[in-house]
Amino acid sequence: MPERLQILVSAVNKNIDSLLEDMNISSDAVIVNQIIGEKAPDTEKKREFKGIDILVLQRNEKGVGLSRNTALEHSDHEIIQFADDDITYDDGYVQKVLDEFDAHPEADVLLFNIKAQEGRETYWNEDFARVNWKNYGRYPSYAVFARRDKIIDKNVRFSLLFGGGAPYMNGEDSLFLHDCLKAGLHLYRTTVVVGHERPNESTWFKGYNDKFFFDRGVLYHFLYGKMAKILGFRYLFKNRNIMCNEKGLFKSVKILWDGVDHGKTLEKV
């Protein structure tokens, strides 16, 4: 029953025919294709692809949070997933997702396994368990499948401050799950595998430079509030041999703390 599941794809400068083939999509979908680097009109077109319904929204704008929110606003299915344009789904993924949601009516959000490209792994679920304040920060947006009405009813949306095309680097996924928990939604992880990430270059990571540490500090303000500086120090101390070789631990921490202070001057959008 593909009509129960709708994939919400955030894409940039993509040929839609090629994208659908590359992603191996076999469920209905909303694709927001942001056109960057050239002027293009906003358009909205419905089309079919191998018997499924695809809504393609072309937008002359940038920002992954904006893209995901636009896709969410145009979605209308029971279960939704926030996808990137470099994900390829396994054959049979639709039934796997529906079976898992049907087996776990207690779950508002399920975080599925999608294998990341080598070197960019942040998570791999080894069991079915509740996701809470201690472990929500590991998951990328493309792991998130949710009951749409729960997200809409709680008015949870993606931040426009963080992620590709936004003022500050990645973190929109952690903030989204943070806000899901804050809203009282029930999050679970599952061992079910539904796809993999195709190799590509990161759109945001350019090394452990000043912007990396500063933006991480801004993010930590929104995630952790009064605990941001302490947890920021712990994060860098734990990863000092990887992240702080060039600048040193204490300079890196200072830049991160400057980002925390800057975050206090911003309104969350």
Stockholm file with secondary structure:
# STOCKHOLM 1.0

chainA/1-269         MPERLQILVSAVNKNIDSLLEDMNISSDAVIVNQIIGEKAPDTEKKREFKGIDILVLQRNEKGVGLSRNTALEHSDHEIIQFADDDITYDDGYVQKVLDEFDAHPEADVLLFNIKAQEGRETYWNEDFARVNWKNYGRYPSYAVFARRDKIIDKNVRFSLLFGGGAPYMNGEDSLFLHDCLKAGLHLYRTTVVVGHERPNESTWFKGYNDKFFFDRGVLYHFLYGKMAKILGFRYLFKNRNIMCNEKGLFKSVKILWDGVDHGKTLEKV
#=GR chainA/1-269 SS CGGGEEEEEEEESCCHHHHHHHHTCCSEEEEEEECCSSCCCCEEEEEEETTEEEEEEEESCCCHHHHHHHHHHTCCSSEEEEEETTEEECTTHHHHHHHHHHHCTTCSEEEEEEECCTTCCCCCCCSCEECCTTTGGGCCGGGEEEEHHHHHHTTCCCCSSBSTTSSBCSCHHHHHHHHHHHTTCCEEEEEEEEEEECCCCCSSCCCSCHHHHHHHHHHHHHHHGGGHHHHHHHHHHHTHHHHSTTTCHHHHHHHHHHHHHHHTTSCCC
#=GC SS_cons         CGGGEEEEEEEESCCHHHHHHHHTCCSEEEEEEECCSSCCCCEEEEEEETTEEEEEEEESCCCHHHHHHHHHHTCCSSEEEEEETTEEECTTHHHHHHHHHHHCTTCSEEEEEEECCTTCCCCCCCSCEECCTTTGGGCCGGGEEEEHHHHHHTTCCCCSSBSTTSSBCSCHHHHHHHHHHHTTCCEEEEEEEEEEECCCCCSSCCCSCHHHHHHHHHHHHHHHGGGHHHHHHHHHHHTHHHHSTTTCHHHHHHHHHHHHHHHTTSCCC
//
